[in-house]
């Protein structure tokens, strides 16, 4: 069973003093639960094989699980596509992928001093989806935006506690058994699914439909201002809208509309993958989903990553990356 599980799932973790649980440096990750990706990881939860040296990579890319991208191979993730294109253009700029599953705009803002200290980048690119500027940044388990007493916005980092001594002692042993790690991962999924289902003997009872409530309004503009100031204005944004065959391709939500308006007003370096995503849909393809999952749902596939790379390249200050 251990050998069988390792063909599908292999993701050893380690404790990082700033970020908490991260993929162990030097690890080879296998992820065939969704997609069919094999990836390699180095210091500070960065995707790659070479150790991190502050200042040696001019471009640092931040994002959530769409940037972490366990579902695709190292050369297929959009950060690798961007790096290959920069080298093709003779720039030779190294790109560091610091994508982290579950992260949101609040995490990037709260960790901005940590990113500058650990990586010393000349420029930062941030991948954002609607939820990254919305509910995930306010009510998730990670960092969150909060209001100070004077009304200004601030970002509070996610709490990071050092593991108990017995957990640290057992970590090397546990990481040698992906059967245990995957079992815990699946057990957590089943518990979440069970909690979302109605009790067995009341599933057929009629219940009044809840009254519709308007979606909450988030301070998107202030969040983006905080992100931009956290990196001294040396930041590009790439927006990845959630479009798919089951949703109207032309639907632009409130968060996306306000993001685009903010970019125009501020004159910021921004790009959206919407046009490329809709072109894929019009051709009967999708930027999301894999052969072993549902079409048009989930994480970016190979074509989706290429679309995001093309969008991001148009928002980068190429002269600063020489």
C-alpha positions as CSV (number, residue, x, y, z in Angstrom):
1,X,0.0,0.0,0.0
2,X,2.9,2.4,0.7
3,X,4.3,1.8,-2.8
4,X,0.8,2.2,-4.3
5,X,0.1,5.5,-2.5
6,X,3.5,7.0,-3.5
7,X,2.5,6.6,-7.2
8,X,-0.4,8.9,-6.5
9,X,0.6,11.2,-3.6
10,X,3.9,12.2,-2.2
11,X,4.2,15.5,-0.4
12,X,6.6,15.6,2.6
13,X,6.2,18.7,4.8
14,X,8.5,20.6,7.2
15,X,8.0,23.4,9.6
16,X,9.1,26.9,8.5
17,X,9.4,29.6,11.3
18,X,7.7,32.2,9.2
19,X,5.2,30.3,7.1
20,X,4.4,27.2,9.2
21,X,4.0,23.9,7.3
22,X,5.8,24.0,4.0
23,X,6.9,21.4,1.5
24,X,10.2,20.0,2.7
25,X,13.4,21.5,1.0
26,X,14.8,19.0,-1.5
27,X,11.4,17.1,-1.8
28,X,10.1,15.6,-4.9
29,X,6.3,15.9,-4.9
30,X,4.0,13.6,-6.8
31,X,0.4,14.7,-7.2
32,X,-2.0,12.6,-9.2
33,X,-5.1,13.2,-7.2
34,X,-5.9,16.0,-9.7
35,X,-3.8,16.2,-12.8
36,X,-0.5,14.4,-13.1
37,X,2.2,16.6,-11.7
38,X,5.7,15.9,-10.5
39,X,7.5,18.9,-8.9
40,X,10.6,19.7,-7.0
41,X,11.0,22.1,-4.0
42,X,13.8,24.0,-2.3
43,X,14.1,26.5,0.6
44,X,11.2,28.4,2.1
45,X,8.5,26.5,0.2
46,X,9.9,27.6,-3.2
47,X,9.4,25.5,-6.3
48,X,12.7,24.5,-7.8
49,X,15.9,22.6,-7.1
50,X,18.5,25.3,-6.4
51,X,18.9,26.9,-2.9
52,X,17.5,30.4,-2.5
53,X,20.1,33.2,-2.5
54,X,18.6,36.6,-1.6
55,X,18.8,39.0,-4.6
56,X,19.9,36.4,-7.1
57,X,16.4,36.1,-8.7
58,X,15.0,39.4,-9.8
59,X,11.4,38.2,-10.1
60,X,9.4,36.7,-7.2
61,X,6.0,35.3,-8.0
62,X,3.3,34.9,-5.2
63,X,0.0,33.2,-5.5
64,X,-2.3,30.5,-4.1
65,X,-2.6,26.9,-5.2
66,X,-2.9,28.0,-8.8
67,X,0.7,29.2,-8.6
68,X,1.9,26.4,-6.4
69,X,0.4,24.2,-9.1
70,X,1.1,20.7,-7.9
71,X,-1.1,19.4,-10.7
72,X,1.4,20.0,-13.5
73,X,5.1,19.4,-14.0
74,X,7.9,21.9,-13.2
75,X,8.2,23.1,-16.8
76,X,4.5,23.5,-17.3
77,X,3.7,25.9,-14.5
78,X,3.2,29.5,-15.7
79,X,6.3,30.8,-13.8
80,X,8.5,28.4,-15.7
81,X,6.9,29.4,-19.0
82,X,7.6,33.1,-18.1
83,X,11.2,32.3,-17.2
84,X,11.7,30.4,-20.5
85,X,10.3,33.3,-22.5
86,X,12.4,35.9,-20.7
87,X,15.5,33.8,-21.5
88,X,14.4,33.5,-25.1
89,X,14.3,37.3,-25.2
90,X,17.8,37.4,-23.9
91,X,17.0,38.7,-20.4
92,X,18.2,35.6,-18.5
93,X,16.1,36.6,-15.5
94,X,15.5,33.9,-12.9
95,X,11.9,33.5,-11.6
96,X,11.2,32.2,-8.1
97,X,7.8,30.5,-7.6
98,X,6.7,31.0,-4.0
99,X,3.1,30.0,-4.5
100,X,1.4,28.6,-1.5
101,X,-1.9,26.7,-1.3
102,X,-4.5,28.4,0.8
103,X,-2.8,31.8,0.6
104,X,-4.7,35.1,-0.2
105,X,-4.0,38.8,-0.6
106,X,-3.9,39.2,3.2
107,X,-1.0,36.7,3.4
108,X,1.0,38.5,0.7
109,X,0.5,41.8,2.4
110,X,1.3,40.5,5.9
111,X,4.4,38.6,4.7
112,X,5.8,41.4,2.5
113,X,8.7,42.1,5.0
114,X,9.5,38.4,5.2
115,X,9.5,38.0,1.4
116,X,11.8,41.0,1.0
117,X,14.2,39.6,3.7
118,X,14.3,36.1,2.4
119,X,14.4,36.7,-1.4
120,X,15.4,40.4,-2.0
121,X,13.5,40.5,-5.3
122,X,13.7,43.5,-7.7
123,X,10.1,43.0,-8.7
124,X,7.2,40.9,-7.4
125,X,4.3,39.4,-9.4
126,X,1.1,38.4,-7.6
127,X,-1.6,36.1,-9.0
128,X,-5.0,36.9,-7.7
129,X,-8.4,35.2,-8.1
130,X,-11.7,36.7,-6.9
131,X,-11.7,34.9,-3.6
132,X,-8.1,36.1,-2.9
133,X,-9.4,39.6,-2.5
134,X,-12.7,38.5,-1.0
135,X,-13.8,35.9,1.5
136,X,-10.4,34.0,1.7
137,X,-8.7,37.2,2.8
138,X,-11.2,37.9,5.6
139,X,-12.6,34.7,6.9
140,X,-10.1,32.0,5.9
141,X,-7.7,30.1,8.1
142,X,-4.7,32.1,6.9
143,X,-3.8,35.7,7.2
144,X,-6.6,38.2,7.2
145,X,-7.3,41.9,6.6
146,X,-8.6,43.9,9.6
147,X,-9.6,47.4,10.5
148,X,-7.6,49.4,12.9
149,X,-9.3,51.7,15.4
150,X,-8.5,54.7,13.2
151,X,-10.2,53.0,10.2
152,X,-7.1,52.1,8.2
153,X,-6.7,48.6,6.8
154,X,-4.0,46.3,8.0
155,X,-3.0,42.7,7.3
156,X,-2.5,40.2,10.1
157,X,-0.4,37.1,9.3
158,X,-1.7,33.6,10.0
159,X,-0.6,32.3,13.4
160,X,2.5,30.1,13.2
161,X,3.2,28.0,16.3
162,X,6.2,25.7,16.6
163,X,5.1,22.1,16.6
164,X,5.1,20.2,19.9
165,X,8.4,18.4,20.6
166,X,6.8,15.0,20.0
167,X,5.5,16.1,16.6
168,X,8.9,17.3,15.6
169,X,10.5,14.1,16.7
170,X,8.0,12.0,14.7
171,X,8.0,14.2,11.6
172,X,10.9,12.4,9.8
173,X,9.2,9.1,10.4
174,X,5.8,10.3,9.3
175,X,7.2,11.8,6.2
176,X,8.7,8.5,5.2
177,X,5.1,7.0,5.1
178,X,2.9,8.7,2.5
179,X,0.3,6.2,3.4
180,X,-0.1,7.9,6.8
181,X,0.1,11.4,5.4
182,X,-2.4,10.7,2.6
183,X,-4.7,8.9,5.0
184,X,-4.8,11.9,7.3
185,X,-5.4,14.1,4.2
186,X,-8.3,12.0,3.0
187,X,-9.8,11.7,6.5
188,X,-9.9,15.5,6.8
189,X,-11.6,15.6,3.4
190,X,-14.2,13.0,4.4
191,X,-14.9,14.9,7.7
192,X,-15.5,18.1,5.8
193,X,-17.8,16.4,3.4
194,X,-19.7,14.7,6.2
195,X,-20.2,18.0,8.0
196,X,-21.6,19.6,4.8
197,X,-24.2,16.9,4.4
198,X,-27.6,16.8,6.2
199,X,-28.2,14.0,8.7
200,X,-29.3,10.7,7.1
201,X,-32.8,10.5,8.5
202,X,-33.7,14.2,7.9
203,X,-32.3,14.4,4.3
204,X,-35.8,14.1,2.9
205,X,-37.5,16.7,5.1
206,X,-38.7,19.8,3.4
207,X,-37.0,22.9,4.7
208,X,-37.8,26.5,3.9
209,X,-35.3,28.0,1.5
210,X,-33.1,30.6,3.2
211,X,-33.7,34.2,2.3
212,X,-31.3,35.5,-0.3
213,X,-28.6,37.7,1.2
214,X,-26.6,40.2,-0.9
215,X,-22.9,39.3,-1.3
216,X,-20.6,41.1,1.0
217,X,-18.7,44.1,-0.3
218,X,-14.9,43.9,0.3
219,X,-12.5,46.9,0.3
220,X,-10.8,45.7,-2.9
221,X,-9.1,49.0,-3.6
222,X,-7.6,49.4,-0.1
223,X,-6.4,45.8,-0.2
224,X,-4.6,46.4,-3.5
225,X,-3.1,49.7,-2.2
226,X,-1.8,47.7,0.8
227,X,-0.2,45.1,-1.4
228,X,1.4,47.7,-3.7
229,X,2.8,49.7,-0.8
230,X,4.1,46.5,0.9
231,X,6.5,46.0,-2.0
232,X,7.3,49.7,-2.6
233,X,5.2,49.8,-5.8
234,X,7.5,47.2,-7.5
235,X,4.7,44.8,-8.2
236,X,2.6,43.4,-11.1
237,X,-0.8,41.8,-10.7
238,X,-2.2,39.0,-12.9
239,X,-5.9,38.2,-12.4
240,X,-7.2,34.7,-13.0
241,X,-11.0,34.9,-13.3
242,X,-13.2,31.8,-12.6
243,X,-14.8,31.1,-16.0
244,X,-15.8,27.7,-17.2
245,X,-18.3,25.8,-19.4
246,X,-20.9,25.9,-16.6
247,X,-20.7,29.7,-16.1
248,X,-21.4,32.6,-18.4
249,X,-18.0,33.4,-20.0
250,X,-18.8,37.1,-20.1
251,X,-19.8,37.5,-16.5
252,X,-17.4,39.9,-14.7
253,X,-18.0,39.9,-10.9
254,X,-17.7,42.8,-8.5
255,X,-14.2,41.9,-7.4
256,X,-12.9,41.6,-10.9
257,X,-14.5,44.8,-12.1
258,X,-13.1,46.8,-9.2
259,X,-9.7,45.3,-9.7
260,X,-9.7,46.4,-13.3
261,X,-11.0,49.9,-12.3
262,X,-8.3,50.2,-9.6
263,X,-5.6,49.3,-12.2
264,X,-6.8,52.0,-14.6
265,X,-7.0,54.7,-11.9
266,X,-3.6,53.9,-10.3
267,X,-1.8,53.2,-13.6
268,X,-0.6,49.9,-12.0
269,X,1.0,47.0,-13.8
270,X,-2.0,44.6,-14.2
271,X,-3.1,41.9,-16.5
272,X,-6.1,39.6,-16.7
273,X,-6.2,36.1,-18.3
274,X,-9.9,36.5,-19.0
275,X,-9.5,37.0,-22.8
276,X,-7.2,34.0,-23.2
277,X,-9.5,31.9,-21.0
278,X,-12.6,32.8,-23.0
279,X,-10.7,32.0,-26.2
280,X,-10.0,28.5,-24.9
281,X,-13.7,28.0,-24.0
282,X,-14.8,29.2,-27.4
283,X,-12.6,26.6,-29.0
284,X,-14.1,23.8,-26.8
285,X,-11.2,23.7,-24.4
286,X,-10.8,25.0,-20.8
287,X,-8.0,26.5,-18.7
288,X,-9.2,24.4,-15.7
289,X,-9.6,20.7,-15.2
290,X,-7.8,17.5,-16.1
291,X,-8.5,14.1,-17.7
292,X,-8.8,12.5,-14.2
293,X,-11.2,15.3,-12.9
294,X,-14.1,17.3,-14.0
295,X,-13.8,19.3,-17.2
296,X,-13.6,23.0,-16.6
297,X,-13.3,22.8,-12.8
298,X,-10.5,22.9,-10.3
299,X,-6.9,24.1,-10.9
300,X,-5.2,25.4,-14.0
301,X,-4.2,22.8,-16.5
302,X,-1.3,23.1,-19.0
303,X,-3.2,25.4,-21.3
304,X,-4.4,27.5,-18.5
305,X,-0.8,28.1,-17.3
306,X,0.3,29.1,-20.8
307,X,-2.6,31.6,-20.9
308,X,-1.6,33.1,-17.5
309,X,2.1,33.3,-18.6
310,X,1.1,35.3,-21.7
311,X,-1.0,37.7,-19.6
312,X,1.7,38.2,-17.0
313,X,4.5,38.8,-19.5
314,X,2.5,41.8,-20.7
315,X,2.5,43.3,-17.2
316,X,6.2,42.9,-16.3
317,X,8.8,45.7,-16.4
318,X,11.2,43.9,-18.7
319,X,13.9,46.6,-18.3
320,X,14.1,46.0,-14.6
321,X,14.6,42.2,-15.1
322,X,17.7,42.5,-17.2
